């Protein structure tokens, strides 16, 4: 790995040439990416394109948190894994693919199940967090940890032919957190899961690449942020709409009288 210095090396100028010639990025922006640290929670449907595109973009330090192993049913959408990886730890498989794609960066696999006991520790070493998890417990844990650690969070979710995407910086005045939008997790028996209702595989690619785009924008300060806005995507109608989401004054985490002051599962 070539550690970023004050200027790009000749090899880096060649690898990232199409970024560098963008006025909005340039050499300075590419150096910013090479000096950035991003943690991706989940090496599945969303995490796969996120990791590949962030690695290709030159994020200097990438982390992956996932406790699962590759299953044959994952391969329909989790494109970072191959048939040969079935049975292997997802973090191991993902690290191998990222290293092959871009040896210019550092990649760390955390084969751990995210919990109230380790969330703060895992997230604290990174500048920005990407949530590609597939369960509400992890989403609330990541949200709460990001709020307490003052880390920006880019999160997405998928089901069947639909997806949603937003960015949270709830530690800044007036911005909502995940709990403002979804105050409490739904009954687990009512939550649709990919293994019971299915998922149109390419949806993961659509939302995952959009997540990666928002991460790069956040790190570089480009364009309009999705903070305070939620994108809703419907593949069957090929429609995308954006709705405004606001901070809830009664939010248990970031509201006027919070009842959550630490990490809860």
GUSE-659333 format. One record per residue (C-alpha): chain; x, y, z; residue number from 0; residue in three letters. Coordinates in steps of 0.2 Angstrom, whole numbers, padded with zeros to 4 digits. Each point is the difference from the previous one (the first is absolute). Last residue first. Example, Ala and Ser with C-alpha at 12.3 -4.5 7.8 and 13.67 -1.06 7.14 Angstrom:
TIMAR cadena    px    py    pz num residuo
TIMAR      A  0068 -0005  0036   1     SER
TIMAR      A -0006 -0017  0003   0     ALA
END
This chain:
TIMAR cadena    px    py    pz num residuo
TIMAR      A -0147 -0015  0107 264     UNK
TIMAR      A  0004  0015  0010 263     UNK
TIMAR      A  0015  0011 -0001 262     UNK
TIMAR      A  0000  0015  0012 261     UNK
TIMAR      A -0010  0015  0005 260     UNK
TIMAR      A -0017 -0006 -0005 259     UNK
TIMAR      A -0014  0009  0009 258     UNK
TIMAR      A  0002  0016 -0009 257     UNK
TIMAR      A -0010  0016  0006 256     UNK
TIMAR      A  0001  0012 -0015 255     UNK
TIMAR      A  0003 -0013 -0013 254     UNK
TIMAR      A  0016 -0009 -0006 253     UNK
TIMAR      A -0002 -0017  0007 252     UNK
TIMAR      A -0018 -0003  0006 251     UNK
TIMAR      A -0007  0011 -0014 250     UNK
TIMAR      A -0013  0012  0008 249     UNK
TIMAR      A  0006  0015 -0010 248     UNK
TIMAR      A -0001 -0011 -0016 247     UNK
TIMAR      A  0013  0007 -0012 246     UNK
TIMAR      A -0007  0001 -0017 245     UNK
TIMAR      A -0001 -0010 -0016 244     UNK
TIMAR      A -0004  0007 -0017 243     UNK
TIMAR      A -0005 -0012 -0014 242     UNK
TIMAR      A  0010 -0004 -0016 241     UNK
TIMAR      A -0008 -0010 -0014 240     UNK
TIMAR      A  0007 -0013 -0012 239     UNK
TIMAR      A -0010 -0009 -0013 238     UNK
TIMAR      A  0005 -0015 -0011 237     UNK
TIMAR      A -0018 -0006  0002 236     UNK
TIMAR      A  0005 -0017  0004 235     UNK
TIMAR      A  0016  0006  0008 234     UNK
TIMAR      A -0007  0011  0013 233     UNK
TIMAR      A  0012  0011  0009 232     UNK
TIMAR      A -0003  0011  0015 231     UNK
TIMAR      A  0013  0013  0004 230     UNK
TIMAR      A -0001  0008  0018 229     UNK
TIMAR      A  0005  0017  0003 228     UNK
TIMAR      A  0006  0009  0016 227     UNK
TIMAR      A  0018 -0003 -0004 226     UNK
TIMAR      A  0001 -0006 -0019 225     UNK
TIMAR      A  0014  0012 -0003 224     UNK
TIMAR      A  0000  0012 -0015 223     UNK
TIMAR      A  0015  0001 -0011 222     UNK
TIMAR      A  0018 -0004  0005 221     UNK
TIMAR      A  0008  0002  0018 220     UNK
TIMAR      A  0014 -0013 -0005 219     UNK
TIMAR      A -0004 -0012  0014 218     UNK
TIMAR      A -0019  0002 -0001 217     UNK
TIMAR      A  0000 -0001 -0019 216     UNK
TIMAR      A  0011 -0016  0000 215     UNK
TIMAR      A -0012 -0008  0013 214     UNK
TIMAR      A -0015  0005 -0010 213     UNK
TIMAR      A  0006 -0008 -0015 212     UNK
TIMAR      A  0004 -0016  0009 211     UNK
TIMAR      A -0018  0000  0006 210     UNK
TIMAR      A -0006  0002 -0017 209     UNK
TIMAR      A  0010 -0014 -0006 208     UNK
TIMAR      A -0007 -0011  0014 207     UNK
TIMAR      A -0018  0006 -0004 206     UNK
TIMAR      A  0001 -0005 -0019 205     UNK
TIMAR      A  0010 -0015  0003 204     UNK
TIMAR      A -0011 -0007  0014 203     UNK
TIMAR      A -0015  0002 -0012 202     UNK
TIMAR      A  0009 -0011 -0012 201     UNK
TIMAR      A -0004 -0015  0010 200     UNK
TIMAR      A -0019  0001  0000 199     UNK
TIMAR      A -0003 -0005  0018 198     UNK
TIMAR      A -0011 -0014  0008 197     UNK
TIMAR      A -0014  0000  0011 196     UNK
TIMAR      A  0006 -0014  0013 195     UNK
TIMAR      A  0019  0000 -0002 194     UNK
TIMAR      A  0000  0018 -0004 193     UNK
TIMAR      A -0009  0005  0016 192     UNK
TIMAR      A -0016  0009  0003 191     UNK
TIMAR      A -0002  0006  0017 190     UNK
TIMAR      A -0017 -0004  0008 189     UNK
TIMAR      A  0006 -0014  0011 188     UNK
TIMAR      A  0014  0011  0006 187     UNK
TIMAR      A -0013  0012  0007 186     UNK
TIMAR      A  0006  0017 -0006 185     UNK
TIMAR      A  0015  0009  0007 184     UNK
TIMAR      A -0003  0016  0009 183     UNK
TIMAR      A  0001  0019 -0004 182     UNK
TIMAR      A  0003 -0003 -0019 181     UNK
TIMAR      A  0002  0017 -0008 180     UNK
TIMAR      A  0006  0009  0016 179     UNK
TIMAR      A  0009 -0016  0005 178     UNK
TIMAR      A  0011  0000 -0015 177     UNK
TIMAR      A  0006  0017  0005 176     UNK
TIMAR      A -0007  0017 -0005 175     UNK
TIMAR      A  0010  0017 -0003 174     UNK
TIMAR      A -0004  0016  0010 173     UNK
TIMAR      A  0017  0003  0007 172     UNK
TIMAR      A  0014 -0012 -0006 171     UNK
TIMAR      A  0002 -0016  0010 170     UNK
TIMAR      A -0014 -0007 -0011 169     UNK
TIMAR      A  0011 -0001 -0015 168     UNK
TIMAR      A -0010 -0013 -0009 167     UNK
TIMAR      A  0000 -0005 -0019 166     UNK
TIMAR      A -0014 -0008 -0009 165     UNK
TIMAR      A -0005 -0015 -0011 164     UNK
TIMAR      A -0015 -0010 -0003 163     UNK
TIMAR      A -0003 -0016 -0011 162     UNK
TIMAR      A -0014 -0009 -0009 161     UNK
TIMAR      A -0002 -0015 -0011 160     UNK
TIMAR      A -0001 -0013  0014 159     UNK
TIMAR      A  0008  0008  0015 158     UNK
TIMAR      A  0015  0011  0002 157     UNK
TIMAR      A  0008  0012  0012 156     UNK
TIMAR      A  0012  0014  0000 155     UNK
TIMAR      A  0011  0010  0012 154     UNK
TIMAR      A  0013  0014 -0002 153     UNK
TIMAR      A  0006  0005  0018 152     UNK
TIMAR      A  0010  0015  0005 151     UNK
TIMAR      A  0010 -0003  0016 150     UNK
TIMAR      A -0003  0010  0016 149     UNK
TIMAR      A  0005 -0014  0011 148     UNK
TIMAR      A -0016  0000  0010 147     UNK
TIMAR      A -0011  0003 -0016 146     UNK
TIMAR      A  0010 -0013 -0010 145     UNK
TIMAR      A -0001 -0013  0015 144     UNK
TIMAR      A -0019  0003  0000 143     UNK
TIMAR      A -0003 -0002 -0018 142     UNK
TIMAR      A  0012 -0016 -0001 141     UNK
TIMAR      A -0009 -0008  0014 140     UNK
TIMAR      A -0018  0004 -0007 139     UNK
TIMAR      A  0005 -0007 -0017 138     UNK
TIMAR      A  0008 -0015  0008 137     UNK
TIMAR      A -0016 -0005  0009 136     UNK
TIMAR      A -0011  0005 -0015 135     UNK
TIMAR      A  0008 -0014 -0011 134     UNK
TIMAR      A  0008 -0001 -0017 133     UNK
TIMAR      A  0015  0010  0002 132     UNK
TIMAR      A  0007  0012 -0013 131     UNK
TIMAR      A  0004  0014  0011 130     UNK
TIMAR      A  0015  0011 -0006 129     UNK
TIMAR      A  0010  0009  0014 128     UNK
TIMAR      A  0011  0015 -0002 127     UNK
TIMAR      A  0016  0006  0008 126     UNK
TIMAR      A  0006 -0017  0007 125     UNK
TIMAR      A  0008 -0006  0016 124     UNK
TIMAR      A -0015  0003  0011 123     UNK
TIMAR      A -0011 -0012 -0009 122     UNK
TIMAR      A  0006 -0016  0007 121     UNK
TIMAR      A  0002  0006  0018 120     UNK
TIMAR      A -0017  0008  0000 119     UNK
TIMAR      A -0008 -0015 -0007 118     UNK
TIMAR      A  0009 -0013  0011 117     UNK
TIMAR      A -0011 -0003  0015 116     UNK
TIMAR      A -0017  0005 -0007 115     UNK
TIMAR      A  0003 -0013 -0013 114     UNK
TIMAR      A  0006 -0002 -0018 113     UNK
TIMAR      A  0004 -0018 -0003 112     UNK
TIMAR      A  0019 -0001 -0004 111     UNK
TIMAR      A  0011 -0005 -0014 110     UNK
TIMAR      A  0008  0017 -0002 109     UNK
TIMAR      A  0009  0001 -0016 108     UNK
TIMAR      A  0013  0013 -0003 107     UNK
TIMAR      A  0004  0008 -0017 106     UNK
TIMAR      A  0015  0012 -0003 105     UNK
TIMAR      A  0001  0008 -0018 104     UNK
TIMAR      A  0012  0000 -0015 103     UNK
TIMAR      A -0003 -0019 -0002 102     UNK
TIMAR      A -0016  0004 -0009 101     UNK
TIMAR      A -0011 -0013 -0009 100     UNK
TIMAR      A  0010 -0015  0007  99     UNK
TIMAR      A  0000  0007  0017  98     UNK
TIMAR      A -0019  0004 -0001  97     UNK
TIMAR      A -0004 -0018 -0006  96     UNK
TIMAR      A  0011 -0008  0014  95     UNK
TIMAR      A -0008  0011  0013  94     UNK
TIMAR      A -0017 -0004 -0005  93     UNK
TIMAR      A  0003 -0019  0000  92     UNK
TIMAR      A  0007  0001  0018  91     UNK
TIMAR      A -0013  0011  0006  90     UNK
TIMAR      A -0014 -0011 -0007  89     UNK
TIMAR      A  0007 -0015  0009  88     UNK
TIMAR      A  0002 -0015 -0011  87     UNK
TIMAR      A -0013 -0013 -0003  86     UNK
TIMAR      A -0003  0005 -0018  85     UNK
TIMAR      A  0015  0010 -0006  84     UNK
TIMAR      A  0003 -0011 -0016  83     UNK
TIMAR      A -0017  0005 -0006  82     UNK
TIMAR      A  0005  0018  0000  81     UNK
TIMAR      A -0002  0015  0013  80     UNK
TIMAR      A  0001  0019 -0004  79     UNK
TIMAR      A -0016 -0002 -0010  78     UNK
TIMAR      A -0012 -0003  0015  77     UNK
TIMAR      A -0016  0000 -0011  76     UNK
TIMAR      A -0003 -0017 -0007  75     UNK
TIMAR      A  0015 -0007  0009  74     UNK
TIMAR      A -0008  0001  0017  73     UNK
TIMAR      A -0010 -0016 -0002  72     UNK
TIMAR      A  0016 -0010 -0001  71     UNK
TIMAR      A  0005  0005  0017  70     UNK
TIMAR      A  0015  0011  0005  69     UNK
TIMAR      A  0003  0000  0019  68     UNK
TIMAR      A -0007  0013  0012  67     UNK
TIMAR      A  0009  0010  0014  66     UNK
TIMAR      A  0002  0016 -0010  65     UNK
TIMAR      A  0009  0017  0003  64     UNK
TIMAR      A  0010  0006 -0014  63     UNK
TIMAR      A  0013  0014  0001  62     UNK
TIMAR      A  0008  0011 -0014  61     UNK
TIMAR      A  0015  0011  0002  60     UNK
TIMAR      A  0006  0011 -0014  59     UNK
TIMAR      A -0016  0002 -0009  58     UNK
TIMAR      A  0007 -0001 -0018  57     UNK
TIMAR      A -0015  0001 -0011  56     UNK
TIMAR      A  0002 -0019 -0005  55     UNK
TIMAR      A -0001 -0005  0018  54     UNK
TIMAR      A -0015  0011  0003  53     UNK
TIMAR      A -0008 -0007 -0016  52     UNK
TIMAR      A  0003 -0018  0005  51     UNK
TIMAR      A -0004  0002  0018  50     UNK
TIMAR      A -0017  0009 -0004  49     UNK
TIMAR      A -0004 -0013 -0013  48     UNK
TIMAR      A  0002 -0015  0012  47     UNK
TIMAR      A -0007  0009  0016  46     UNK
TIMAR      A -0017  0002 -0007  45     UNK
TIMAR      A -0003 -0018 -0004  44     UNK
TIMAR      A  0011 -0007  0013  43     UNK
TIMAR      A  0016  0005  0009  42     UNK
TIMAR      A -0008  0009  0014  41     UNK
TIMAR      A  0005  0015  0010  40     UNK
TIMAR      A  0012  0010 -0011  39     UNK
TIMAR      A  0013  0010  0009  38     UNK
TIMAR      A  0008  0015 -0009  37     UNK
TIMAR      A  0017  0008  0004  36     UNK
TIMAR      A  0005  0015 -0011  35     UNK
TIMAR      A  0018  0004 -0004  34     UNK
TIMAR      A -0001 -0007 -0018  33     UNK
TIMAR      A -0016  0009 -0002  32     UNK
TIMAR      A  0007  0017  0005  31     UNK
TIMAR      A  0015 -0003 -0012  30     UNK
TIMAR      A -0012 -0003 -0014  29     UNK
TIMAR      A -0009  0017  0005  28     UNK
TIMAR      A  0017  0009  0000  27     UNK
TIMAR      A  0005 -0008 -0017  26     UNK
TIMAR      A -0016  0006 -0009  25     UNK
TIMAR      A -0017 -0003  0007  24     UNK
TIMAR      A -0013  0013 -0006  23     UNK
TIMAR      A  0011  0004 -0015  22     UNK
TIMAR      A -0001 -0018 -0005  21     UNK
TIMAR      A  0017 -0004 -0009  20     UNK
TIMAR      A  0006 -0008  0017  19     UNK
TIMAR      A -0015 -0012  0001  18     UNK
TIMAR      A  0003 -0007 -0018  17     UNK
TIMAR      A  0019 -0001  0004  16     UNK
TIMAR      A -0003 -0011  0016  15     UNK
TIMAR      A  0012 -0014 -0005  14     UNK
TIMAR      A  0012  0011 -0011  13     UNK
TIMAR      A  0002  0013  0013  12     UNK
TIMAR      A  0002 -0014  0014  11     UNK
TIMAR      A  0014 -0008 -0010  10     UNK
TIMAR      A  0009  0017 -0002   9     UNK
TIMAR      A -0002  0003  0018   8     UNK
TIMAR      A -0013  0012  0007   7     UNK
TIMAR      A  0005  0015  0011   6     UNK
TIMAR      A  0002  0004  0018   5     UNK
TIMAR      A  0001 -0019  0005   4     UNK
TIMAR      A -0012 -0014 -0002   3     UNK
TIMAR      A  0007 -0017  0005   2     UNK
TIMAR      A  0003 -0012 -0014   1     UNK
TIMAR      A -0006 -0017  0004   0     UNK
END
